[in-house]
Amino acid sequence: MFKFAFGFTLAGYIRSRKLTASLDDLLRTDRNLIDLAYEYGFEHEQSYIRAFKREFGMTPGTFRKTGHIVKITPPLQLYDASQLPDGILFGPDIVMVPQFHVIGVRHRIPFHDSVDLPPKMAKLFWERERHAIGNAVRPDVFIGLTRIPEGGADYSYYLPSVQVRDLNSIPLNLAGDTFPSSLCARFHYIGEHHYYDIDANVARGMYDAIVKFANDPFAKYRMLNGSFYFEKIDVSAYDGTYCLMEWFTPVAEKSAE
């Protein structure tokens, strides 16, 4: 799961961080390489030297003598994690989402069905209707856009969709929408299953974690009125074991109020 989420193995990340941590000692002290090797978790001086050269393209001795600038592996930006059925939810991180357009099938969803119905609507759209959309930007990426009407309505509009270049050509019986440029909180769900198995149980776990974030008095950002949000699934990212879903909602800095 670590490799799926971050693109490299856990062992590789730990080794890179140990090597990065040793750089300061190399430059600021005259300690022997064998002592540094033991301190940073390598069994032999030569294993430290080999790993260092693979990581930075030079030996520790060359780095110490020349002071070349090297690219390091920084600490991962990790967030609170919540265990869900067959998966883990990470987040949130704060990102800027540029404006984008989508075309899909709009559904009116009663609030009491807002957890159970959207996964079913998403699967139907993906199997039956997405192929009618000819100007998709990334046809392998699903976007489920939710809008909540103003005035305290007891329903929401859900648009299972794909991103498109523009809204100039909307097929019959489909609908278009635009997500405006927004500062958003983004949650990541990684599940040990096929993306088709993202269901109401996963949705409930996600909503619980999101509500926890929304009610956190110590959070630096607050969720906006909740009038719109979206989930995103890159179907091509499924590797046979893990799937990834991202969930975005607009936020604002509390200090800016």
C-alpha positions, 0 to 999 in steps of 0.5 A: 500500500505504501508503494502504491500511495507514494511510488516507492517502497517503504524500505527504499524511503527509510534508506533514503531518509537515513542517507539524507540524515547522514549528510549533515555529519559528513559536512560538519564533522570529521567522523570516520565513515565506518562510524557513520555507517553504524550510526545510520543503520548500515552493517558495513562501511562498504554497504553505506558507501554503495547505498550513498553512491546509488542515492546521490551519484557520488561516494561520501568521501567525494561529497565531503571533499567537494560539497556538491549540491545533492537532491535529498528525499524530504520527509513525507507529508503524512496526515491523520489516517482512518481505518475503513473497511478494506482500506485507509483514508488519509487527509486532508491536505490543502490544494488549489484546484483549477477550474474544470468542466465535466459532462455526465448524467445529473441525478436528484438524490434525496439526502436520506439516499446520499450515501447509498445511491451515488456509488450505484449511479457512478457504476451505471454511468461508467458502464453505459453512458460515458462512451457518448462523451466525445471531448473527454480530457481524461476518459479514464478518470471518473469525477462525481460532482455533488451540488447542494441547492441553496435554501435548505433543500432536502436533496442534492444533485449528483453528476457522475461525469468525466472532465471535458475540454469545454461545454460546447457539445453536450450529448442528448440526455446528458448535462454539463457543469463547471467546478470553479477554481477553489482552494480545497481539502483533499482526502485520499482513500486507498482500498485493497480491492477493485474500484467497483467495490467502492460502496456505501460502507466506504462512503460512510467511513469517508463522511465520518472522517470528513465531518471530524475534520469539519468540526475540528476546532484546531484545524487551520482551514474551515470547510465552506458552506458545502454547496459543492464537492467532488470525488475523483477516481483514476481507473487506470491507477488500479494495479490489481490490488489497490484502488485510489479515490480522492475527495475534494471540498472547498475550504478557506483559512480561518485566520483570513476571516 
